[in-house]
């Protein structure tokens, strides 16, 4: 628990240092809730960007409103649905604020008007500015560009960089597919391998109007200035330009640059011959249509351009390092005198403004069914070479790859519908894209000959519906479910947009609900206004800020919980189960998740009661403890001095100390004799009859003979010789016998009388004195004990 508290406190300290915006994240599902009243909107993350996109695509045009990006956003290469469509265009301004949108990906090959924006039509007021797109992968149908597919809005300071792959069928550009209005200071710069591609799919989807910046530049006396394209391969059938595929009606190009760009046409021989008047490829513009004296190209530069044009169509193609074809009133062509062409060039041998003496590079062309192809080779001064260094000369015949012949596929007949054309039974050669009526391929058809026009609509009438405050209504209309188109009349002569049939919801009938503060056990809510008719909620009395029902709620503050561990009851004290307690609301819970609420009494466990034994008193002995009478509980191990258990005591307080040996008696004492050892005696406790201290043995004293008899026990000395029975010696002698000193008669000169006393040696007296002292000392010590 202590560890958990420390973690919670640490997190609280960390979060207290964060700004509120980092802790409380806006509900992006409610982004743009103030659409009707606000004119400024901000987007800070991917979720808000998607919410904005979905509002536009559901019919909110943002006309005369500005949306601003406040941070970089990574789309993570997830499938992107463009912002705006033909039915619901974006009509506002979008400010990128120098931020970047990364990893844009679209892979819907049936999608028209594809890009970050699908359809933007805010001109002349609106502008899309200061935005960078990094890493773009788009594969769609027609009108395709990284920033936008169809754009009628000013474009300023917008860039496309990184890995770039953009593919469509016509009107395809690195920045925009089909653009009307001003473009300034905008750039497309790819990494190695980046490309813009126009694919020939069918008639009207021919891979034309392909440009590094813009595919098709619409009419309107508009200006493109200070723009550039670099490091890109641009491929299509016709109207292909490093900057713009084709321009129409009085477009002006100023101070623009194209560098390190490959421009390639993939047109077939028949297609190039049929469209020769528009088969233009240009380093800057493929086909420049001015139709006015105001259209011009000035102060622009083209450098390091390569044209790749199949030899079999080279006579049908017009290529130029500034522009390929120019279509102007009275045959007037643009003045290029103040433009610059620099760097290394290779490719088309009929490109205008090229440097003299250049070696033309011909890429490999695979043979078609009926036309020969060619190997990769170089042409210089009418000679053919197999290498760039012009060291290996070959003949023109060596460059040719024979035709392969048709490879036809049988296409079965298909009925047309109101949304899709059909076709007759036919054979199609995918290699050369030619059509035949018979399997032998002898009856050639035009592509249009095999197609069947769409059928009439299948409509249903939808009756009018009145709107309510919670639900929009609609007028009466006719709807074709097959193609999802709407009409105002049964004859289907008046076509409508889906939004045209809708009727706005009516006004709300609201009641104000006062704010309520939350508690730890009960949720609260903010002040709000509620319409009972439609069950919708609003944050203001004017009903301009719509909110979800969940947005009015204020979460319970949450319990302030303490965990109380279980306590077993005892004899004298109640216990309780484990439980969790909120001090704020004084509520009790049986589990840590607080899902099982309980009463306070539910946690208690009753006392168990004592299990008592009475212990009788026991007197102490000399060596053993005794105790008083007491009562003992075996359950809780407590001691009491009374049967009522009112006086609790300790075990020590029940004990009576041993009395000790207080009165001793000497027993078994024995005096030592001449012939037997003695014993000092044992001390016996007169109360417990226990011998407290053992005695010691006293050595036997030995005989002391005087005149042949022991003076202590009166035993005769067996070695004694009576002097009367012997002649006394001339001198006094001391006879030592058996360890005893025998005093014989001492006769002195001049005195013949015998001794009347006994003379004892001095050492014997000293020995007897020492033994007596030790005996007295032992007796005194024993007495003390």
Secondary structure, DSSP 8 states (H G I E B T S, - for coil): -HHHHHHHHHHHHHHHTS-HHHHS---GGGTTTTTTT-SEEEE-SHHHHHHHHHHHHTT---TT-EEEE-S-EE-TT-B---B--SSS-B-SEEEEEEEEEEEEEE--TT-SSBSSEEEE--TTT-EEEEEEEEEEEEE-SEEEESSEEEEESEEEEEEEEEEEEEEESEEEESSEEEEES-EES-EEEE-TT-EEEE-EEETTEESEEEESSEEEE-SSS-EEES-EEEEEEEEESSSEESSEEEE-SS-EEES-EEEEEEEEE---HHHHHHTGGG-EEESSEEEEE--STT-EEES-EEEEEEEE--GGGGGG-EEESSEEEEE-GGG-----TT-EEES--BS-TT-BT--TT--EEE--B---SSS-EE-SEEEETTEEESSTTS-SEE-TGGGEE------EEEE--B---SSS-EE-SEEEETTTTEEESSTTS-SEE-HHHHEE------EEEE--B---SSS-EE--EEEETTTTEEESSTTS-SEE-GGGGEE------EEEE--B---SSS-EE--EEEETTTTEEESSTTS-SEE-HHHHEE------EEEE--B---SSS-EE--EEEETTTTEEESSTTS-SEE-GGGGEE------EEEE--B---SSS-EE--EEEETTT--EESSTTS-SEE-HHHHEE-------EEEES-B---SSS-EE--EEEETTT--EEE---EE------EETTEETTT--B-TT---GGGS---SS--EEEETTEEEE----BTTB-----S----HHHHHHHHHHHHHHHHHHHHHHH-
